[in-house]
Amino acid sequence: MNVKLRVLSAGALFFVGQAAFAQTIPKDTVKIDEVVVVAFGKQKREAIAGSVTKIDAKELANVQSSNMITSLSGKIGGVQITTNSGQPGDPPQVRFRGLGSLSSSNNPLYVVDGMPFGGNINSLNNNDIESITFLKDASASALYGSRGANGVVMITTKRGKKGKMNITFDTKFGVNSRAVKEYDLIRDPGEFYQVYFERLRVGNVFSGMTYADASAAAASDLIDGTEGLGYNNFNVANDQLVDPTTGRLNPNAKLLYQDDWQKEMFKPSVRQEYNVSLQAGSDKLSTYFSVGYLDDKGFLLNSGFKRFTGRSKVDYQITDKLKLNTSINYTRSDQSSPNSQSSSSQYSNLIGWGRNIAPIYPIWARNADGSFKYNSSGQMYDFGTLENVNGMGLARPYGGGLNAYAKAQLDQIRNVEDNINGRASLSWNFFDGFNFTYNFGMDVVDGHYNGYGNNLGGDYVSYNGEIRSSTSFEQTFNNQQLLSWKKNFGKHNIDVLIGHENNDYKAKMLSGTRTNLVIPGLTNASNGSRFSDLNGFNDNYSVEGFLSRFNYGYANKYFVNASFRRDASSIFSPENRWGNFFGLGGAWMASNENFLKGNKAITSLKLKASYGEQGNDALFYPASVTMNHRSYFGFGRNYKAYQDQYENIPDAGGNTSIVQVYVGNKDIKWETSKSFNTGFELELFNRINLDVEYFQRKVDDLLFNFPLALSTGTAFITRNIGDMKNTGVELNLSADIVKGKNFNWTVYGNSTYYKNKITYLPSSFTSGLFKFDEGKEAYTYYMRKFAGVNSSNGNAAWYVDIKDANGNVTGQKTTEDYANATLYSLDKSANPKFYGGFGTKVGYKGINVSVNFGYQFGGYMYDSIYAGMLRSRGSGDVTNFHKDIYNTWTPTNTSASLPAVDRVRRYNMEASDLFLIKSDYISLEDASITYDLTNNVLPEGISGLSFGVYGTNLALWSKRKGMDPRLNTLGNSLGNNGTSTNKYGAQRTISFGLTVKF
C-alpha cells in the first residue's frame, strides 16, 4: 500500500480533522467559557474572532523531548511541526500555514509568561509548562506587530495554587535509538568488490575495449589500478579477487576483516529525566518551585544533551488593588554535538561518512592476517593514508587521512549554556475598571563552546591538533507599560488596552583557535602552543512599539476584536524604520441565539472572520556570505541589513586590509504579511467538534538576498523583490465515539491544504535548484528533464528545446550532452500541499492509551543523497552504492532504467528531475499506555500515582527507505531548501515513566 492510500484509509478511520482549541484535549475539559491566554491578556474562547489553539499541561505529560514543541507534531491544525534534527537539544521546524518568507525567518515568535522570549526554547522544562497557545492569524497576533508575522507560540508556566502544598515527583527512563532505517546500501565487502569491478568494466567497454579485455583489465586494476580501491579484505591476491569471466568473488577468497561503521557509530543509548515540583498557595500568596534534570544521550556516538533546571514563581497580592507576580528560571545545558560543525558534503560529517564509506574500509588498523594492530596507546585506528603512521599504510580513495569513528571518539564539540529568564509584573487596579500593569522581562544566555580536534588523524592532524574556545553573551530586556479598562454595561462588554513596549537585544561573541597540541586529550585552549586566529563581533537589535486593542461583546453573541500597533526596528534605515500593523475580527456565537438555544443537535456554533497585517524584519545572511569574524557562530540573522559591512583581514606582519563583505541597502523596508481568515466552529450532540477555516496569507515586499552577476563584484544584494500568497483551508474534526463513566474513546485529526504562489516579481531569477517566477510557486524546481537511457552505450539523455530562427520553442529532442540540455521550470515544487495529523485516545477506568500520527503530501524533494550513491564520475572519491546500482546500464543489462555508472562518464547522474521524488510521508509520532491508580488503593500521604510506557518517533513511511522528508527546511537562506542532506536523523525513544503526587 503506498503512502497516500495509507493516510486515506487511516483518515477514514480516525476522522481526518480535529477541533480547534480542543485538539487532543478531552472534550469535557474544554468549555465555551474557557479562558485562553492571548496577546497581552486573556479572553474567553467564545469571544475570540481569530484562529487560536490551546494545549494544556495534561497533553504535555507524555513528552519525551528536550523541547516540548517537538512533541506536538501533527497535533496542531494549521501548524506543521517537524523533527528537523535528531541531535538532542536541537529545536524542531515550526511553520504556520505555509511559507511566510524567502530570505527572512519563517520561525514563530515565542512568548513566555506574557513576554517575548529571548532565550533558547530548550532551556524550558516541559514539566513547568501549564499551557501552550498557538496564535495562527493576524487578528490573534497583530499586537506583537513586527515579530508575530509567522505566528505566535504563547507558553504559560505553572504557578502556585490555593490550598495545601502539593509535591509531584516525575521520572522517565528509557532508550534512544535511530528512528529511520538507512538507505538500502551495500553492506557486504564481497558484494562491493563485485559492484565496483562492474563499474570499471563498464567504463572500459565505453572507452573502446572488448568485453573480455575490459573484464580482465577491471580485475587487474580493482585494487592497485589508477582507480583502484587500495584495500583487499580477503586472503587472495589483489588481481585474483574477482573472477573476470563471471564478475563474481573468487570462491577461494576468505574474509580477513570487516568493520561495520554504522553499527559502531549509531548505537542505542540511555535517556533519563527526573523532576520535582512544589505548589502551594493562600489568599495572599502562591508559590511554585521546581527542579529538574535531563540526560538525553543520542544514538550518534558521543552526542547528547544534559540539562539542569530550577524555577521559582511567586504571586503576591500586596493589597486588594496591587498585585506582584515574579518568576525566575535558571537552566544549565550541556550539549555534545559531534556533527554540528560539518556540512553535508564534508568528510567529517559523521552521517555522510557512514553512508559513503565503502564496507571494505576498516575502522581499526589491521595486520596482514586481519588481526588488530596495537601501539603503546592501544588499538590503532586506520586513517587511510600512506603518510600517517597511525594506520595500515594504505591509501583509501575516500577521505584519506580521516576516520569518522576516531573523530567521534577523539574530537569534542561541547556547547555549555547558562540561561537565566526572569519575569516581573506589577498590576494596579487604581480605579473602577482601570488597571495599569508594568511588565519586565529579562533573558540572558551565557554560552561557552569548546571544540577539540585530535592530533592523531583527521581534520586537524596537519596542525598537530586544534583547540577552539568560544564564548557568547546574549541579553534581552523587555519592558511593557499597559493601561487597560474593562467595563460591563448590561449586555455590553468593553475591554480597551493601550500600551508601550520596547525590546533590546545585545550579543557579544568571541572565538579563538590555537593549534599544535602539547598534551593529547587536554581540551583547554592553553594546551595549544601556536596561535591561529581570534575573531569576535557584537550585535545590537531594538524594537519599540506603541499598541492598542479594543474588544467588544454584546449579549455573549456578537464580538469584535480590533488591535493596532506601530513598530520601529533597528534593522532598517531611519527613514524606513517605522511600520503600522493591525488586526480586525468579528465573531457571532450563533448557538446563543434563541433559535438555537436548547438545540440537541447543534450544541455550539460560532462563525468568525478576521483580517490583519504584520511585519517581518528577521532577515538572514545568505549561505554564500564569507565573514571570518562570524565563521564560528555562523551567518545567522543580519541585524544591520541597511548598512555596508566590512571586516579587516590581517597578514602575517599585522598589516590590515579592509574588505567589504556585505553591501547594504537603505531602501529595504518591512516585509508585510496580510492575513485573512474566516470559518466556523461547530459542536454536534456534545460529541462531535468540527472547525473549518479558510485562510489567505499575502506577503508583500518580500525580503530576499537577490543573486547578482559575478561581473558586479558582489554575489548578492538584499532587496524587497515581490509579493507572495498562501491560500488554503484548515479542517479540524474530533469525535467522542464513547463517553461513559468507565470507558471513553475519542478520535481526532486535522488537515491543512494550501497553495503557494508568487503574485508579483519584476524579473525572474534562479537560486540553486529553483527558479522564482511570477505566477508560479516559490521553490519551483528548475533543472534538466531526464529523457531515458541510450540502450546502446548507457549514456543518459535529457530533453533540449528546438527553437526557430526567432527563438520560439517549436518542439523537443533529446541530447546526451548535459551542458546542452535545456533547463526547465517544472510543475513541481518543494512546498507540500497537505499536512496534518490524526490519532485516537482510549480510556478504561485507570488505563489510558494514546496514538498520534503526522503526515505530509503533495510536495517534492531532490534526493541528493540517493543521487550521490549512484554517482558516475571521471575520477575522485570512491563511495558506497545504493542497491539500485543493479538497475543501471551494463553491457549485459541494456534495458536498464538508469544510466551507466562508471569511472569514465562524469555527467550521467548529474542533477535532473530523475532524482526528484515526492516528499510524502506518514509518521507514527508517539504512542503511550498509562495507568492511574485510584485513591482508595494508595497509602496515606500519596494523593496520586501513575505509571506508563511512552514511545516517540516510532515509525516513518516515505517514498524511499532511508529518506526522511522531515529533515528538510524550506524558506531559509541558510537551510537545505528541498534537498536531502546528511543530517542527524530523528531518534526513537521508548521509556518507562512514573509520577507520584504527595
Secondary structure, DSSP 8 states (H G I E B T S, - for coil): --HHHHHHHHHHHHTS---TTTTTS-GGG--TT-EEEETTEEEEGGG--S-EEEEEHHHHTT--SSSGGGGGTTTSTTEEEE----STT---EEEESS---SSB----EEEETTEE--S-GGGS-GGGEEEEEEE-SHHHHGGGGGG-TT-EEEEEE----SEEEEEEEEEEEEEEEE-S----B---HHHHHHHHHHHHHHHHHHTT--HHHHHHHHHHHHHHSTT------BSS-GGGSEETTTTEE-TT--B-----HHHHHB--EEEEEEEEEEEEE-SSEEEEEEEEEEEEE-SBTT-EEEEEEEEEEEEEE-SSSEEEEEEEEEEEEEEE-TTTT--TTSTT-HHHHHHHS-TTS-SB-B-TTS-B-EETTEE-B----SS-SSS-S---SSSTT--HHHHHHH-EEEEEEEEEEEEEEEEEEEETTEEEEEEEEEEEEEEEEEEEE-SSSSTTGGGT-EEEEEEEEEEEEEEEEEEEEEEEETTEEEEEEEEEEEEEEEEEEEEEEEEEESSTT--SGGGEEEEEEEEEEEEEEEEEEEEEEEEEEETTTEEEEEEEEEEEETTS-GGG-EEEEEEEEEEEEGGGSTTTTT-SSEEEEEEEEEEEEEEE--BB--TT---GGGTTT-S-B-TTTTS-EEEEEE-TTS-EEEEEEE---TT---EEEEEEEEEEEEEETTTEEEEEEEEEEEEES-EEEEE--GGGT-SEEEEE--EEEEEEEEEEEEEEEEE-SSEEEEEEEEEEEEEEEEEE-SS-EEETTEEE-TTS-TTEEEEE-EEEE-TTT--EEEEEEEE-TTS-EEEEEEES-GGGS-EEEEEEESS-SEEEEEEEEEEETTEEEEEEEEEEES-EEE-HHHHHTT---SSS-----BGGGGGB-BTTBTT-SB----SS-SSTTSSSGGGEEE--EEEEEEEEEEEE--GGGS-TT--EEEEEEEEEEEEEEESSTT--GGG---S-TTS-TTB-------EEEEEEEEEEE-
